[in-house]
Amino acid sequence: MTPGSARARAAKPAAPVDSTPRAPIGAIVPDWSFAFARHTALGEGAYQRCGARYFCLSTQRAGGASEGAFWSLNLSASQRDDPGRVRRNRETLESMLPWPSVYMRLEHGCTLLDADRLLHAEASFRAGPILNAGPPRKAAAPPGEAAPSNAKPPCKPCSRPHREMPAGVEVPLADAAVLTQPGLSLVMLTADCLPVVIGDDAGRGLAIAHAGWRGLAAGVIETAVLALRERLGDAQLMAWIGPGIGPAAFEVQSDVIAHFPVQERSAAYFRARDPSRFPGKWMGDLPALARKRCMDLGIARVGGGLWCTWHDTERFFSYRRQAMSGRFATVIALRGRYETLAECAPPIA
């Protein structure tokens, strides 16, 4: 695939800003069944509990208002897309979330955001437009799936601002976050870096890591996992790897490999290209590195990692494929409270 042809396919026409109705957004929702022995009553019960407690999805390109290179559900306000279209795209996403959104500010490092603290910030934050939203909303079912029988009608896109915090309160720069309380939907925007979601199998909390090569080398998964374990104590964890650039597309040079420990510089993670045609080039496998880091931390149950953002032009943005393009979101939230798990929506497969 040539860069020109990739750009041509990415630049698809979209509906005008004021068009109605819009197409439903595409989303990948992790099915945590990979982590449980569902043939047993105990395993099925744990699976149902996590499905009821955890809200997690990665958006795709369809269903937004943006055009050209940003077609169509671009959620980034920093990529030269029309601000009005980005606002509408964020409102579309907001209508699917169980709680109002807070967008992470990323820097390709391993700093931790304690998202629970955002729920207990100063009074101006608690009374502000991001968290003053009343009871949790029922999220709309992804396209092609029926809404749960106990679900309320999907919410209309709201008009609250989602991009900025109230005056005096700012989300700190961070590439890992931990969330153990309901009350907000934490949003991470990516284009090629891996979103890695870590969860306690008892439904008590989630963590998320922005795992590009810089974050992986810096230990961002370790930061997220250690923070979740510190918060929950003796937690049994599982992990899900969302869409990111795959091993057949992530070309690097020796300067990138040098940031990783010696045991991770093997062909299992960095495969040398033909030196006669591509001297000094390797193909890096970020999903394999993420799985190894999880395994090293004692997390044996790891799912996902099946989607390549570079190759799948129909569903994902990719910075490597086209630098001036959009960003999609991975969202985590906790539904309800422990004492009201029976009232939560059933898991979405």
C-alpha positions in Angstrom: 0.0 0.0 0.0 1.4 3.4 -1.0 1.0 6.4 1.3 -1.0 8.1 -1.4 -3.5 5.3 -1.8 -3.8 5.1 2.0 -4.6 8.8 2.2 -7.1 8.5 -0.6 -9.0 5.8 1.1 -8.9 7.5 4.5 -10.3 10.8 3.0 -13.9 9.7 2.7 -16.8 12.0 2.3 -19.0 12.5 5.4 -22.4 14.0 6.1 -22.6 17.8 6.6 -22.3 19.1 10.1 -26.1 19.7 10.4 -27.2 16.4 8.9 -29.6 14.2 10.8 -29.8 11.4 11.6 -26.1 10.3 11.9 -25.0 6.8 11.5 -24.5 4.8 14.7 -20.9 4.9 15.9 -18.8 1.7 15.7 -17.3 0.4 18.8 -15.2 -2.6 20.0 -16.4 -3.8 23.4 -14.2 -6.3 25.2 -15.9 -9.5 26.2 -14.1 -10.5 29.4 -15.1 -14.2 28.9 -11.4 -14.9 27.9 -10.6 -14.5 31.6 -13.2 -16.9 33.1 -14.0 -20.6 33.1 -17.6 -20.0 32.1 -18.5 -23.7 32.0 -18.5 -23.5 35.9 -21.1 -21.6 38.0 -18.3 -19.8 39.8 -16.7 -18.6 36.5 -20.0 -17.6 35.0 -20.9 -15.6 38.0 -17.6 -13.8 38.0 -18.0 -13.0 34.3 -21.5 -11.6 34.8 -20.3 -9.5 37.7 -17.5 -7.9 35.7 -19.7 -7.4 32.7 -22.2 -5.6 34.9 -19.7 -3.5 36.7 -17.2 -2.5 34.0 -17.9 -0.2 31.0 -15.2 -0.3 28.4 -15.1 0.3 24.7 -12.9 1.5 21.9 -14.5 3.7 19.2 -14.1 3.4 15.5 -14.2 5.9 12.6 -17.8 5.6 11.6 -20.7 7.7 12.9 -19.3 11.1 13.2 -19.5 14.5 11.6 -15.9 15.1 10.5 -14.7 15.0 6.9 -11.6 14.4 4.8 -8.6 13.0 6.7 -10.7 13.2 9.9 -13.6 11.1 8.6 -15.6 10.7 10.6 -15.7 10.2 14.4 -12.5 12.2 15.2 -12.5 13.0 18.9 -9.3 15.0 19.1 -9.5 18.8 19.4 -5.8 19.3 18.6 -5.5 17.9 15.1 -6.8 20.9 13.0 -10.3 19.4 12.6 -13.2 21.8 12.7 -14.0 22.5 16.4 -17.7 22.3 15.8 -17.5 18.9 14.2 -15.2 17.6 17.0 -17.8 19.0 19.5 -20.6 17.1 17.8 -18.4 13.9 17.7 -17.8 14.2 21.4 -21.4 14.7 22.1 -22.2 11.5 20.1 -19.8 9.6 22.2 -21.1 11.2 25.4 -24.6 9.9 24.7 -23.3 6.3 25.0 -21.4 6.7 28.3 -22.7 5.8 31.7 -21.1 8.9 33.3 -19.9 12.3 32.1 -16.5 12.2 30.4 -13.0 13.3 31.4 -10.4 13.3 28.7 -6.8 12.3 29.7 -3.9 14.5 28.7 -1.1 12.3 27.4 2.7 12.8 27.1 4.1 9.3 26.2 5.5 8.6 29.6 4.5 6.6 32.7 3.0 9.2 35.1 -0.1 8.0 36.9 -3.5 9.8 37.1 -5.5 8.8 40.2 -8.9 9.3 38.5 -10.7 8.7 41.8 -9.3 12.0 43.1 -11.1 13.8 40.3 -14.4 12.8 42.0 -13.3 14.4 45.3 -11.7 17.6 43.9 -12.6 21.1 45.2 -16.2 22.2 45.3 -16.0 24.1 42.0 -15.1 20.9 40.3 -17.9 18.9 41.9 -20.5 21.5 41.0 -19.1 22.0 37.5 -20.7 20.7 34.3 -18.6 17.6 34.0 -19.7 15.7 37.1 -23.0 17.4 38.0 -25.0 15.0 35.9 -27.4 13.2 38.3 -27.7 9.4 38.2 -25.7 7.3 35.8 -27.1 6.9 32.3 -27.9 3.7 30.6 -25.5 3.4 27.6 -26.9 2.6 24.2 -26.1 -0.8 22.8 -23.5 -1.0 20.1 -24.7 -1.3 16.5 -26.3 -4.7 15.7 -27.0 -5.6 19.4 -30.3 -5.3 21.2 -30.5 -3.0 24.2 -31.0 -4.8 27.5 -34.7 -5.2 28.5 -34.2 -3.0 31.5 -32.4 -0.2 29.6 -33.8 3.2 29.2 -34.0 4.9 25.8 -30.6 6.1 24.6 -29.8 9.6 25.8 -29.8 12.5 23.3 -26.4 14.1 22.7 -25.9 16.5 25.5 -24.7 20.1 25.3 -22.3 20.1 28.3 -18.7 21.0 27.5 -16.4 18.0 27.7 -13.0 19.2 26.6 -12.1 21.5 29.5 -12.4 21.1 33.3 -14.0 23.9 35.3 -11.8 26.9 36.2 -9.0 26.1 38.5 -9.1 22.3 38.0 -7.0 20.7 35.4 -6.5 17.0 34.5 -2.7 16.4 35.0 -0.5 15.0 32.2 -0.5 11.2 32.6 -0.3 8.0 30.5 -1.6 5.6 33.1 -4.7 5.9 35.3 -6.6 4.0 38.0 -10.3 4.1 38.6 -12.1 2.3 41.4 -15.3 4.4 41.9 -18.3 5.2 39.7 -18.9 8.8 38.7 -16.9 9.5 35.6 -16.0 8.0 32.2 -12.3 8.3 31.6 -11.4 8.8 27.9 -8.0 8.1 26.3 -7.4 9.2 22.7 -5.0 7.2 20.5 -4.1 6.6 16.8 -1.4 3.9 16.9 -0.4 3.5 20.5 -2.0 0.6 22.4 -4.7 1.2 24.9 -4.3 -1.4 27.6 -7.1 -1.9 30.1 -6.4 -3.8 33.3 -9.2 -5.0 35.5 -9.7 -6.8 38.8 -11.7 -10.0 38.2 -13.9 -9.3 41.2 -15.2 -6.1 39.5 -13.6 -3.7 42.0 -11.5 -1.4 39.7 -9.9 -0.7 36.3 -6.7 0.8 35.2 -5.7 2.0 31.7 -2.3 2.5 30.1 -1.2 4.5 27.0 1.3 2.0 25.7 3.1 3.3 22.7 6.8 2.3 22.4 7.9 5.1 24.6 5.4 4.3 27.3 6.2 0.6 27.1 9.9 1.3 27.5 9.2 3.6 30.3 7.1 1.1 32.2 3.6 2.5 31.8 1.9 -0.9 32.1 3.8 -1.5 35.3 2.7 1.8 36.7 -0.9 1.1 36.0 -0.8 -2.5 37.4 1.1 -1.5 40.6 -1.3 1.3 41.3 -4.4 -0.9 40.9 -2.9 -3.5 43.2 -2.0 -0.9 45.7 -5.6 0.3 45.7 -7.3 -3.1 45.8 -4.8 -5.2 47.8 -4.6 -8.9 46.8 -6.3 -8.4 43.4 -6.5 -11.1 40.6 -6.0 -9.1 37.4 -6.8 -9.5 33.8 -5.9 -7.3 30.8 -7.3 -6.3 27.4 -5.3 -4.8 24.6 -7.2 -2.5 22.3 -6.6 -1.4 18.7 -3.0 -0.3 17.9 -0.4 -0.5 15.2 0.4 -4.2 14.4 3.7 -6.1 13.9 3.4 -6.0 10.1 3.3 -2.1 10.1 5.4 -0.8 13.0 8.8 -0.2 11.4 11.6 1.1 13.7 15.3 1.7 13.8 17.9 0.7 16.3 17.4 3.8 18.4 14.0 2.6 19.4 15.1 -0.9 20.2 17.9 0.5 22.4 15.2 1.8 24.9 14.1 -1.7 25.7 16.0 -4.2 28.0 18.2 -6.8 26.3 15.7 -9.7 26.8 13.1 -7.7 24.8 15.4 -7.1 21.8 15.0 -10.5 20.3 13.2 -11.5 17.1 10.1 -12.3 19.2 9.6 -8.6 19.6 11.7 -6.9 16.9 12.1 -8.7 13.6 14.9 -7.6 11.3 14.0 -6.6 7.8 15.9 -7.7 4.7 19.2 -5.8 5.2 19.8 -5.6 1.4 16.5 -3.7 0.9 15.8 -2.2 4.3 19.2 -1.7 6.1 18.9 -0.9 9.8 15.1 -1.5 9.9 13.1 -3.7 12.2 9.4 -4.5 12.6 8.3 -4.1 16.2 5.5 -6.1 17.8 3.9 -3.8 20.4 1.0 -6.2 21.3 3.6 -9.0 22.0 5.6 -6.6 24.2 2.4 -5.6 26.1 1.5 -9.2 26.7 5.0 -10.0 27.9 4.9 -7.0 30.3 1.5 -8.2 31.6 2.8 -11.8 32.0 5.9 -10.5 33.9 3.6 -8.8 36.3 1.7 -12.0 37.0 -1.3 -11.3 34.7 -1.8 -14.5 32.7 -5.3 -13.7 31.3 -4.7 -11.2 28.5 -7.1 -10.7 25.6 -7.4 -8.4 22.6 -4.5 -7.1 20.6 -6.2 -8.2 17.3 -6.7 -4.9 15.5 -4.1 -3.1 13.4 -4.8 0.7 13.1 -2.4 1.1 10.2 -3.9 -1.6 8.0 -7.6 -1.1 8.8 -8.3 2.2 7.2 -12.0 1.7 7.3 -12.2 1.5 11.1 -9.2 3.3 12.6 -7.1 6.4 12.5 -3.3 5.9 12.2 -0.7 8.5 12.8 1.9 6.4 11.1 -0.3 6.0 8.0 -1.3 9.6 7.9 0.1 12.1 10.4 -2.7 14.7 9.9 -5.6 12.5 10.9 -8.0 11.9 13.8 -8.0 10.1 17.0 -10.3 7.4 18.4 -11.1 6.8 22.1 -10.8 4.0 24.6 -13.2 4.6 27.5 -13.3 3.0 31.0 -15.9 3.5 33.7 -17.5 1.7 36.6 -21.2 1.2 36.6 -23.4 1.6 39.7 -22.4 0.6 43.2 -21.6 -2.8 44.7 -24.8 -2.9 46.6 -26.8 -2.3 43.4 -25.1 -4.7 41.0 -28.3 -6.4 40.3 -29.6 -3.2 38.7 -26.7 -2.8 36.4 -27.0 -3.6 32.7 -25.9 -7.1 31.7 -22.5 -7.6 30.0 -22.2 -6.7 26.4 -20.5 -9.5 24.5 
